[in-house]
Amino acid sequence: MSEVRVRFAPSPTGGLHIGGLRTALFNYLFARNQKGKFILRIEDTDQNRFVEGAEEYIINALKWIGLTPDEGPVSGGEYGPYRQSERKALYKEYVDKLLVDGNAYYAFDTTEELEAMRERVKADGISNPQYDALTRGQMKNSLTLSEAEVQTLLDAKTPYVIRAKIPAKAEIRFKDTVRDWVKVHGAVLDDKVLMKSDGMPTYHLANVVDDFLMKITHVIRGEEWLPSTPLHVLLYQFFGWEDKMPQFAHLPLILKPDGNGKLSKRAADKAGFPIFPLDWQTPGETELIKGFKEEGYLPEALRNFLVLLGWNPGSDKEIFSLPELEEIFSLQRINKAGTKFDIDKAKWFNQQYIKTYSEDVLADIILADLDRKHQIIADKKLAVKIVNLLKERVTFPQEFADNSLYLFQHPETFDEKITRKKWNEEAKSAMNIFIRAIRQHGFKNAEEAKTLYSETLNNEGLNPGKHMQVLRICVTGEGSGPDLMGILAILGTESTINRIKNSIGLLDL
């Protein structure tokens, strides 16, 4: 059996959609599972849609999520170049072969002539007009013109495209790993453009030629490319490469959270979550589109979430390391049906992976965020305490710093609803009693603080639970949060006393 070789072949037309990242992930995992090669190929034949910086963005996104190509524009390889714009010269040989064999033809039609054809076809009651076996005989192309007329137009440098000549009576069959056998009749296909007027190949020609030359064994791509596959199969047949044709696997769509249609940037914006792995800003535009990375998603969490969008591990297990995925991934477990993009599940994965990070790593994140975002300088020992206080409660790493600010300043405002409901003379008395107990006995940790608080108020005939939220308000200003006694332990006795006293004064105003 030949070595498995797969490719991820994005176009550098903007930020990489999260669906594209999933495609890259599935290709990578299949290659690793089969001990094969994962290739990155930049399909930049459409120069009108090329966006500066998009290729670098794609490379950085793959690097961030942990997918390293074995061959590509950066790493090189024996089948390069890996940018289609750098392979322009070699495509002419193959399109010329199609012309000589009668499987392609020159088309000199102007935009106006093409539009006029569509209007004629619509007038005949056909809702989807196309350039095909029924209409090509009415158009200006090398099938309707004489050889001399064609040569005259070519000599005059008349703009033209080269189209595939689709056999109207052909039945194209291919087996898709996900969808089983697919059959399409040639009569429903149009004569797709293979070479554009600028001399660049279209996706259809370039991807087939490159897949053949790069010895690609499996084409794993999104469902949106399924309608194009019959043409690609025909091209393999035209070139006589049937025995080298890769196996196809078309991945299910990623749907909106409600399952109603394909996930788009607009839908993601409306639902309030990113659509790109990293921040993206189109050159010349002011809008910065936030990425999963910058929103605080961990690469391993996003990777774990994405792999389960359309793939089933065959068990109830949900958390997988990259080596585990490489070991068990298979194309046979890819689902046919579209899969909903559940952002809450993505957040859950993020929570689970944060818990696997060491105290030391998380403490460094806290220290950096406190300094950069809040101009607060703290020490590592305190940062570790914050980790232990909040680790079970945060979804994103930046929340450690954001949710611990009350540790660095006395509260000046208080939860209005809780204050209005629970602040009264009895509550004030309970707080003063607790202050006296702290001065007399002190506490060294959260357990001692809890015992001191409960026993003190019980001995005074007061209900500790009734006034717990008031104590939280006095210490943090907030009505809810992490373990209150853990907060007191971090603050220490003197700071706790000062905070309660200060808050009593403000609450009495």
C-alpha positions in Angstrom: 0.0 0.0 0.0 1.3 3.5 -0.9 2.0 6.0 1.8 -1.0 8.0 2.8 -0.7 11.6 1.8 -3.4 14.2 2.6 -3.5 18.0 2.0 -5.2 21.0 3.6 -5.6 23.5 0.7 -7.0 26.8 1.9 -7.3 29.9 -0.2 -5.7 33.1 1.3 -8.8 35.2 0.9 -9.2 36.3 4.6 -9.3 34.8 8.0 -9.5 31.1 8.3 -13.1 30.0 9.1 -13.4 27.6 12.1 -14.8 25.0 9.6 -11.6 25.2 7.7 -9.6 24.6 10.8 -11.7 21.5 11.5 -10.9 20.3 8.0 -7.2 20.8 8.6 -7.6 18.9 11.9 -9.3 15.9 10.3 -6.7 15.7 7.6 -3.9 15.9 10.2 -5.3 13.2 12.5 -5.9 10.9 9.6 -2.4 11.3 8.3 -0.9 10.7 11.8 -3.2 7.7 12.3 -2.0 6.2 9.1 1.6 7.1 9.6 1.4 9.3 6.5 2.1 12.9 5.5 0.0 16.1 6.1 0.6 18.7 3.5 -0.3 22.4 3.5 -0.9 23.8 0.0 -1.9 27.4 -0.6 -4.5 27.6 -3.4 -4.0 31.2 -4.5 -5.0 31.0 -8.1 -7.8 33.5 -7.7 -5.7 36.7 -7.6 -8.7 38.9 -7.4 -9.6 37.5 -4.0 -6.1 37.3 -2.6 -5.7 39.1 0.7 -2.4 40.3 2.0 -1.4 38.5 5.2 -4.0 35.7 4.9 -1.4 33.0 4.1 0.7 33.9 7.2 -2.5 33.9 9.2 -3.3 30.4 8.1 0.1 29.2 9.0 0.0 30.8 12.4 -3.5 29.4 13.1 -2.3 25.8 12.3 0.8 26.4 14.5 -1.3 27.7 17.4 -3.7 24.7 17.5 -0.8 22.3 17.2 -1.0 21.0 13.6 2.5 20.9 12.0 2.6 20.2 8.2 5.1 17.7 7.0 5.4 19.7 3.7 4.3 23.2 2.8 5.3 26.7 2.0 7.4 27.0 5.1 8.8 23.5 5.6 9.2 22.8 1.9 9.3 19.3 0.5 10.0 17.3 -2.7 6.7 18.1 -4.3 6.8 21.9 -4.2 6.3 24.7 -4.8 3.3 24.6 -2.4 1.7 27.8 -3.6 -0.3 27.4 -6.7 0.6 30.8 -7.9 4.2 29.6 -8.1 3.1 26.5 -10.2 1.4 28.5 -13.0 3.7 27.3 -15.8 3.1 23.6 -15.2 -0.7 23.8 -15.6 -0.5 24.8 -19.2 0.9 21.4 -20.2 -2.2 19.7 -18.7 -4.8 22.1 -20.1 -3.1 21.8 -23.6 -3.5 18.0 -23.3 -7.2 18.4 -22.6 -7.6 20.7 -25.6 -5.7 18.2 -27.9 -7.8 15.3 -26.7 -11.1 17.2 -27.2 -11.9 17.3 -23.5 -11.7 21.1 -23.3 -12.2 24.0 -25.6 -11.5 27.7 -26.0 -14.5 30.0 -25.2 -14.3 33.7 -26.4 -17.7 34.8 -25.1 -18.0 38.3 -23.7 -19.8 39.1 -20.4 -22.7 40.5 -22.4 -22.9 37.4 -24.6 -23.0 35.1 -21.5 -25.7 37.2 -20.0 -27.8 37.1 -23.2 -27.4 33.3 -23.2 -28.7 33.0 -19.7 -31.7 35.2 -20.5 -32.6 33.1 -23.5 -32.4 29.9 -21.5 -34.6 31.4 -18.7 -37.1 32.5 -21.4 -37.3 28.8 -22.4 -38.4 27.9 -18.9 -35.1 26.7 -17.4 -34.5 28.3 -14.0 -30.8 27.4 -13.8 -29.1 28.4 -17.0 -25.6 27.2 -17.5 -22.9 26.8 -20.2 -23.3 23.1 -21.1 -24.0 20.7 -23.9 -27.3 22.4 -24.7 -26.0 25.9 -24.9 -22.4 25.6 -26.0 -23.4 25.2 -29.6 -24.9 28.7 -29.6 -21.8 30.4 -28.2 -18.5 31.7 -29.5 -16.0 28.9 -28.9 -13.7 26.5 -30.6 -16.5 24.0 -31.0 -18.6 26.4 -33.1 -15.8 28.3 -34.9 -13.5 27.0 -37.6 -9.8 26.4 -36.8 -8.9 29.4 -38.8 -11.3 31.7 -36.9 -10.0 30.3 -33.6 -6.4 31.0 -34.6 -7.3 34.5 -35.7 -8.9 35.3 -32.4 -5.9 33.8 -30.5 -3.4 35.8 -32.7 -5.4 38.9 -32.0 -5.1 38.2 -28.2 -8.8 38.1 -27.8 -9.7 37.3 -24.2 -10.7 33.7 -23.7 -11.2 31.0 -21.1 -10.7 27.3 -21.5 -13.7 25.2 -20.5 -14.1 21.5 -19.7 -16.2 19.7 -22.3 -18.6 17.7 -20.2 -20.0 14.6 -21.9 -23.8 15.1 -21.8 -24.5 11.4 -21.7 -21.9 10.4 -19.2 -22.7 9.0 -15.8 -20.1 9.9 -13.2 -19.8 7.5 -10.2 -17.4 7.7 -7.3 -17.4 6.4 -3.8 -17.2 8.8 -0.9 -15.9 7.4 2.4 -18.5 9.4 4.3 -21.5 9.2 1.9 -20.9 5.9 0.1 -21.6 5.8 -3.7 -22.5 9.1 -5.5 -23.9 9.1 -9.0 -24.3 12.2 -11.2 -25.4 12.5 -14.8 -23.3 14.6 -17.1 -26.4 16.5 -18.4 -26.8 18.3 -15.1 -23.1 19.6 -15.1 -21.9 22.8 -16.7 -18.7 23.2 -18.7 -16.7 24.7 -15.9 -13.9 27.1 -16.6 -10.5 25.4 -16.2 -8.2 28.2 -17.3 -9.1 31.9 -16.7 -8.5 34.8 -19.0 -5.4 35.8 -16.9 -3.8 32.5 -17.6 -4.3 31.2 -14.1 -6.0 27.8 -13.6 -9.3 27.6 -11.7 -9.5 25.6 -8.5 -10.9 22.6 -10.5 -7.9 22.2 -12.7 -5.2 23.2 -10.3 -6.4 21.0 -7.4 -6.7 17.9 -9.6 -3.3 18.4 -11.2 -1.6 19.2 -7.9 -3.2 16.3 -6.1 -1.9 14.0 -8.8 1.6 15.4 -8.9 1.8 15.6 -5.1 0.6 11.9 -4.9 -2.4 12.8 -2.7 -4.1 9.6 -1.6 -7.1 11.0 0.2 -9.0 14.2 -0.3 -10.8 15.2 3.0 -12.7 18.4 2.5 -16.0 20.2 3.3 -19.3 19.1 2.0 -19.6 22.3 -0.1 -17.1 20.7 -2.5 -19.2 17.6 -3.1 -21.0 19.2 -6.2 -17.6 19.8 -7.8 -16.3 16.3 -7.3 -18.0 14.8 -10.4 -16.0 17.3 -12.6 -12.8 16.3 -10.7 -13.5 12.6 -11.3 -14.0 13.4 -15.0 -10.7 15.2 -15.1 -8.9 12.2 -13.7 -10.6 10.1 -16.4 -9.6 12.7 -19.1 -6.0 12.5 -18.0 -6.0 8.7 -17.8 -5.3 8.9 -14.0 -8.2 6.8 -12.8 -5.9 4.4 -10.9 -4.3 7.3 -9.1 -7.5 9.1 -8.1 -7.6 9.8 -4.4 -10.3 8.5 -2.1 -12.8 11.3 -1.3 -14.3 12.1 2.1 -16.6 15.1 2.3 -17.1 16.4 5.9 -20.6 17.4 7.2 -21.5 21.0 7.5 -21.0 22.9 10.8 -24.4 24.4 11.5 -25.6 27.4 13.5 -26.3 26.8 17.2 -30.0 26.3 16.4 -29.2 23.9 13.6 -30.9 26.2 11.0 -28.3 26.5 8.2 -24.6 26.7 7.9 -22.5 28.5 10.5 -21.5 32.0 9.1 -19.6 35.0 10.5 -22.9 36.8 10.8 -24.5 34.0 12.8 -21.4 33.8 15.0 -21.5 37.6 15.6 -25.2 37.4 16.5 -24.6 34.6 19.0 -21.6 36.4 20.4 -18.7 34.0 19.7 -15.7 34.0 17.3 -15.6 32.4 13.9 -11.8 32.6 13.4 -9.1 30.9 15.4 -7.0 34.1 15.8 -7.7 37.8 15.6 -8.2 38.9 12.0 -8.2 42.4 10.5 -8.6 42.8 6.8 -5.9 45.1 5.4 -7.3 48.6 4.9 -10.3 48.0 7.2 -10.7 49.2 10.8 -12.8 46.2 12.1 -10.8 43.8 14.3 -12.5 40.4 14.3 -11.8 38.6 17.6 -10.4 35.1 17.4 -10.8 32.1 19.8 -7.2 32.5 21.0 -7.7 36.1 22.0 -11.0 35.4 23.6 -9.2 33.0 26.0 -9.8 29.6 24.4 -7.0 27.2 24.9 -5.7 25.4 21.7 -6.1 21.9 23.1 -9.6 22.7 24.3 -10.7 24.1 20.9 -9.0 21.2 19.1 -10.9 18.7 21.3 -14.2 20.5 20.7 -13.7 20.6 16.9 -12.8 17.0 16.5 -16.2 16.0 17.9 -18.0 18.2 15.4 -19.0 15.5 12.9 -16.8 12.7 14.3 -17.7 10.0 16.8 -15.0 8.3 18.9 -17.3 5.3 19.5 -17.5 5.8 23.2 -18.8 8.3 25.8 -15.3 9.7 26.4 -15.0 13.3 25.5 -11.6 14.5 26.7 -8.8 13.4 24.3 -5.1 14.4 24.1 -3.6 14.9 20.7 -1.7 11.5 20.8 -5.0 9.8 21.8 -6.8 11.3 18.8 -4.0 10.3 16.5 -4.3 6.7 17.8 -8.1 6.3 17.4 -9.1 8.7 14.6 -10.8 7.1 11.5 -12.7 8.4 8.5 -15.3 5.7 9.0 -16.6 7.4 12.2 -17.3 10.7 10.4 -21.0 11.5 10.4 -23.1 12.4 7.3 -25.4 14.8 9.0 -24.5 18.4 9.8 -23.5 19.2 13.4 -24.6 22.1 15.6 -21.9 24.5 16.8 -22.5 24.5 20.6 -20.4 27.3 22.0 -21.4 26.3 25.6 -19.8 22.9 24.9 -16.6 24.7 23.7 -16.6 26.7 27.0 -17.0 23.5 28.9 -13.9 22.0 27.2 -12.0 25.2 28.1 -12.9 24.8 31.7 -11.8 21.2 31.8 -8.4 22.0 30.2 -7.8 25.0 32.5 -7.9 22.5 35.4 -5.1 20.5 33.8 -2.7 23.5 33.8 -0.2 23.7 36.6 -0.4 26.3 39.4 2.9 27.7 38.1 1.6 28.3 34.6 -1.7 29.8 35.7 0.1 32.0 38.2 2.3 33.5 35.5 -0.8 34.2 33.4 -2.4 36.0 36.4 0.6 38.1 37.1 0.9 39.1 33.4 -2.8 40.0 33.2 -2.8 41.9 36.4 0.1 44.0 35.3 -0.9 44.5 31.6 -4.7 45.0 32.1 -5.0 46.4 35.6 -1.6 47.9 36.4 -1.4 45.8 39.5 1.9 44.3 40.6 1.5 41.1 42.6 3.8 38.3 43.7 3.9 34.7 42.7 2.8 33.4 46.1 -0.4 35.5 45.9 -1.0 34.4 42.3 -0.9 30.8 43.3 -3.4 31.4 46.0 -5.7 33.0 43.4 -5.3 30.0 41.2 -6.5 27.7 44.0 -9.3 30.0 44.9 -10.7 30.3 41.4 -9.6 27.3 39.4 -12.9 25.5 39.6 -14.9 28.6 38.7 -13.3 30.1 35.6 -13.9 29.4 31.9 -11.1 31.5 30.5 -7.6 32.2 31.8 -8.1 36.0 31.8 -10.9 35.5 34.3 -8.4 34.8 37.1 -7.2 38.3 37.1 -10.5 39.9 36.2 -12.3 38.0 39.0 -9.8 38.7 41.7 -9.6 42.5 41.7 -11.4 42.7 45.0 -8.3 41.2 46.6 -6.4 44.4 45.8 -8.8 47.1 46.9 -11.4 47.8 49.5 -15.0 47.7 48.2 -16.5 51.1 47.5 -19.7 49.9 46.0 -21.9 47.1 47.1 -24.4 44.7 45.5 -27.5 46.9 45.8 -30.1 44.1 45.9 -28.4 42.2 48.7 -27.6 45.3 50.6 -31.2 46.5 50.5 -32.5 43.1 51.6 -30.0 42.2 54.3 -28.2 45.2 55.7 -29.8 46.1 59.1 -28.8 46.7 62.7 -28.6 43.0 63.4 -26.3 42.4 60.5 -24.2 45.4 61.6 -24.0 43.9 65.1 -22.9 40.5 63.7 -20.1 42.1 61.7 -18.8 44.0 64.7 -18.9 40.9 66.8 -16.9 39.0 64.2 -14.3 41.9 64.1 -13.8 41.5 67.9 -13.4 37.7 67.6 -10.8 38.1 64.8 -8.8 40.6 67.0 -9.0 38.2 69.9 -8.4 34.8 68.2 -7.2 35.5 64.6 -7.1 32.8 62.0 -4.4 31.2 59.8 -6.4 29.5 57.1 -9.9 29.2 55.6 -11.0 26.4 58.0 -10.0 28.4 61.1 -11.8 31.5 59.6 -15.0 29.4 59.0 -14.9 27.9 62.5 -14.3 31.3 64.2 -17.2 32.9 62.3 -19.7 30.2 62.9 -18.9 29.6 66.6 -18.8 33.4 67.4 -22.2 34.1 65.9 -23.7 31.0 67.4 -22.5 31.9 70.8 -24.2 35.3 70.4 -27.5 33.7 69.4 -27.1 34.8 65.8 -27.5 32.7 62.7 -24.2 32.5 60.8 -25.8 31.5 57.5 -28.2 34.5 57.7 -25.3 37.0 57.8 -22.8 35.2 55.5 -23.8 37.2 52.4 -23.5 40.4 54.4 -19.9 39.4 55.4 -19.2 38.7 51.7 -20.6 42.2 50.8 -18.4 43.8 53.4 -15.2 42.0 52.2 -15.7 42.1 48.4 -18.7 44.3 47.7 -20.2 41.4 45.7 -23.2 39.2 46.4 -21.6 36.0 45.2 -18.3 34.5 44.3 -15.7 31.9 45.3 -15.3 30.4 48.8 -15.6 33.3 51.2 -13.4 31.8 53.8 -10.8 31.2 51.2 -10.9 34.9 50.4 -10.5 35.8 54.1 -7.5 33.5 54.3 -5.8 35.2 51.4 -6.6 38.7 52.8 -5.4 37.8 56.4 -6.8 39.1 59.7 -5.8 42.7 59.5 -7.0 43.3 56.0 -10.3 41.5 56.8 -10.9 43.6 59.9 -10.1 46.8 58.0 -12.4 45.9 55.1 -15.4 45.1 57.4 -14.9 48.3 59.4 -14.6 50.4 56.2 -17.7 48.8 54.6 -19.8 49.3 57.8 -19.0 53.0 57.6 -19.9 53.2 53.9 -23.1 51.1 54.3 -24.3 53.3 57.2 -24.1 56.4 55.0 
